Each structure stands twice: as C-alpha cells, then as structure tokens.
Amino acid sequence: MLAKEKIATPDDRYQADVTGDIEDVDGILKIVRINVKYKLKITAEKKQKAEAAFGMYLPHCPAAQSVVNCIDISHDLDLVEI
C-alpha cells in the first residue's frame, strides 16, 4: 500500500515491531494475538497518504487475511515527521 502511494520505506525510515501472545487452548499452544507497531518517518506532504494506506492495508494483506479469523490482530502506526 505504501509503495502504491510512492512512500519510501528504507530501513532508516520504516520499522515494524511485532509481538504476540501464545496461550494454552485445550492443551494446545496457539498464537492467539499479534500486535504490530509500525513507525514511519515521513514528510508532511505524504502524511495523509500514509494514514490512508495504513487504514487500508489489513483487509488487503494476504498474510493477515490468512489468519484473521483465528488470531486477533492489532496494529498501530506512529508517524514521525521529517
């Protein structure tokens, strides 16, 4: 989604920290929650496009859509203006 909006994501400007919770569900260890915290350094003129892309990506992400009915997924975006 960011690439479609021509928003660059080099390592020094884009970071994703992913955490998850594993619980015993009926004797089986399962991943029950995933939380992704994105940090994106961006110019003011691209901020609105980045926010819109962030709002649209989860329903279009193949990985998320593969597990969305089995694992609770949350995500946050921290935009830092450069």
Backbone bond lengths (Angstrom), bond angles and torsions (degrees), N, CA, C in turn:
res aa  C-N    CA-C-N  psi(-1)  N-CA   C-N-CA  omega(-1)  CA-C   N-CA-C  phi
1 M - - - 1.448 - - 1.532 110.91 -
2 L 1.318 116.44 -40.65 1.466 119.08 179.33 1.526 110.83 -68.12
3 A 1.318 116.50 -40.43 1.470 119.64 178.67 1.526 110.84 -62.19
4 K 1.311 116.58 -38.78 1.464 120.83 178.91 1.531 110.85 -59.93
5 E 1.322 116.55 -33.24 1.468 121.80 179.19 1.530 112.39 -90.90
6 K 1.348 115.31 7.94 1.466 121.57 -179.89 1.537 112.34 59.11
7 I 1.331 114.90 41.63 1.456 121.60 176.69 1.528 107.06 -103.68
8 A 1.312 115.17 115.55 1.461 120.94 -177.10 1.526 111.06 -69.91
9 T 1.344 115.59 144.74 1.453 120.88 179.70 1.533 111.35 -131.71
10 P 1.342 117.76 53.56 1.470 118.14 176.12 1.525 110.04 -68.10
11 D 1.321 115.52 161.27 1.470 121.31 -175.88 1.521 113.95 -54.01
12 D 1.320 117.56 -33.25 1.464 119.19 -176.97 1.526 113.36 -81.36
13 R 1.352 117.09 -4.11 1.471 119.75 -178.79 1.521 113.66 -122.79
14 Y 1.325 117.73 -10.18 1.463 120.64 -174.13 1.520 109.65 -136.24
15 Q 1.320 115.85 129.30 1.461 120.71 -178.82 1.520 109.13 -141.96
16 A 1.313 116.55 143.18 1.459 121.88 174.84 1.526 108.38 -129.93
17 D 1.322 115.97 122.00 1.462 121.70 175.37 1.525 107.27 -106.40
18 V 1.318 115.26 122.90 1.460 120.71 -175.04 1.523 109.40 -116.07
19 T 1.329 115.39 129.62 1.457 121.15 174.39 1.517 108.13 -127.75
20 G 1.306 115.22 160.01 1.451 119.22 179.08 1.511 111.20 -149.52
21 D 1.306 115.52 163.11 1.454 122.13 177.57 1.517 108.79 -118.92
22 I 1.316 114.65 131.74 1.460 121.61 176.67 1.516 107.38 -113.11
23 E 1.328 115.95 131.29 1.467 120.92 -179.40 1.516 109.85 -131.84
24 D 1.321 113.61 157.60 1.456 120.93 174.06 1.528 107.34 -81.70
25 V 1.307 116.64 115.20 1.462 122.07 178.36 1.527 106.98 -117.41
26 D 1.319 115.03 105.72 1.470 121.14 -179.14 1.528 112.17 54.47
27 G 1.344 115.93 41.62 1.456 120.49 177.01 1.521 114.99 83.88
28 I 1.319 117.04 3.75 1.467 121.21 179.95 1.522 108.51 -120.99
29 L 1.325 116.61 129.10 1.456 119.86 176.33 1.520 109.40 -73.73
30 K 1.333 115.71 126.42 1.461 120.64 -178.62 1.523 110.50 -133.71
31 I 1.308 115.77 145.60 1.458 120.42 169.43 1.521 106.05 -75.49
32 V 1.323 116.51 119.76 1.463 119.72 -176.66 1.521 112.97 -109.60
33 R 1.354 116.62 -21.39 1.471 120.38 179.89 1.515 110.03 -144.20
34 I 1.322 115.38 141.97 1.459 122.79 172.23 1.515 107.16 -130.68
35 N 1.321 116.10 131.22 1.461 120.91 175.83 1.523 108.71 -123.41
36 V 1.314 115.69 128.98 1.458 121.21 179.50 1.525 108.18 -117.00
37 K 1.325 115.68 125.42 1.468 121.16 176.95 1.516 107.49 -112.61
38 Y 1.320 115.14 111.94 1.454 121.40 179.86 1.516 109.99 -94.76
39 K 1.320 115.44 142.84 1.459 121.44 172.70 1.522 106.49 -128.02
40 L 1.320 115.61 124.88 1.460 120.84 -177.11 1.518 109.22 -131.49
41 K 1.311 115.63 123.45 1.465 121.29 174.38 1.525 106.46 -90.72
42 I 1.328 115.53 126.21 1.461 119.57 -169.46 1.522 110.88 -148.85
43 T 1.312 115.49 155.27 1.462 120.00 176.23 1.525 109.36 -78.63
44 A 1.316 115.30 155.99 1.468 120.94 -177.57 1.523 112.02 -57.88
45 E 1.319 117.29 -37.95 1.468 119.63 -176.92 1.534 113.37 -70.91
46 K 1.326 117.91 -17.60 1.475 121.05 178.63 1.533 112.50 -99.73
47 K 1.318 117.51 -5.42 1.466 121.52 -173.90 1.529 112.74 -58.49
48 Q 1.310 117.38 -47.35 1.467 120.57 -177.93 1.530 111.06 -63.31
49 K 1.334 117.14 -40.13 1.468 120.05 178.92 1.527 110.83 -66.60
50 A 1.334 116.60 -37.03 1.463 120.02 178.73 1.523 110.87 -66.02
51 E 1.318 116.97 -42.69 1.468 120.59 177.99 1.520 111.32 -62.63
52 A 1.321 116.91 -40.99 1.472 120.77 178.81 1.527 110.47 -65.76
53 A 1.322 117.43 -42.25 1.463 121.04 179.22 1.523 110.39 -63.86
54 F 1.322 117.03 -41.62 1.460 121.17 178.97 1.525 110.59 -61.14
55 G 1.311 116.87 -40.26 1.456 121.16 179.32 1.520 113.80 -67.55
56 M 1.316 116.88 -21.19 1.465 121.16 -176.51 1.528 114.52 -102.06
57 Y 1.326 117.65 -15.06 1.460 117.19 -168.61 1.522 114.48 -71.98
58 L 1.321 119.02 -39.32 1.461 120.35 -174.21 1.532 113.07 -58.08
59 P 1.330 119.30 -45.29 1.462 118.55 178.16 1.528 113.96 -67.11
60 H 1.334 117.91 -13.92 1.466 121.59 -178.20 1.529 113.00 -111.25
61 C 1.312 117.36 2.18 1.465 121.34 -178.49 1.536 109.70 -85.61
62 P 1.331 117.78 116.70 1.470 120.13 -178.65 1.531 113.05 -57.91
63 A 1.323 117.56 -40.80 1.467 119.69 -179.18 1.526 110.69 -65.24
64 A 1.322 116.77 -47.47 1.467 119.94 179.83 1.519 111.27 -63.63
65 Q 1.288 117.41 -42.49 1.459 120.54 -177.92 1.528 112.23 -68.29
66 S 1.325 116.33 -21.88 1.465 120.11 177.67 1.521 112.50 -71.43
67 V 1.337 117.09 -25.00 1.462 119.97 -175.22 1.526 114.01 -123.88
68 V 1.315 118.43 -1.01 1.461 122.20 -171.13 1.536 113.43 -58.32
69 N 1.299 118.79 -28.65 1.463 120.12 179.00 1.530 112.82 -86.86
70 C 1.339 116.41 -4.90 1.461 121.14 -179.05 1.520 113.17 -113.00
71 I 1.321 116.19 -28.56 1.457 121.71 -174.37 1.529 108.16 -129.17
72 D 1.330 116.14 132.49 1.459 120.98 176.04 1.530 108.29 -73.09
73 I 1.327 116.93 122.77 1.464 121.88 -178.46 1.521 109.08 -115.87
74 S 1.334 115.50 127.47 1.461 120.01 174.07 1.520 107.95 -125.63
75 H 1.312 115.15 155.99 1.460 119.37 -179.55 1.514 110.03 -151.81
76 D 1.319 114.77 148.61 1.454 122.43 178.90 1.521 108.27 -134.32
77 L 1.316 115.60 150.79 1.453 121.24 178.46 1.515 109.71 -125.07
78 D 1.319 115.44 125.49 1.452 122.27 175.12 1.519 107.17 -109.79
79 L 1.330 116.76 108.56 1.461 120.86 178.62 1.528 108.98 -95.16
80 V 1.301 115.04 128.02 1.457 122.03 178.99 1.516 107.17 -115.76
81 E 1.317 115.65 119.38 1.458 120.32 -176.88 1.530 110.20 -77.20
82 I 1.344 113.91 134.29 1.477 119.02 176.95 1.523 109.19 -116.61
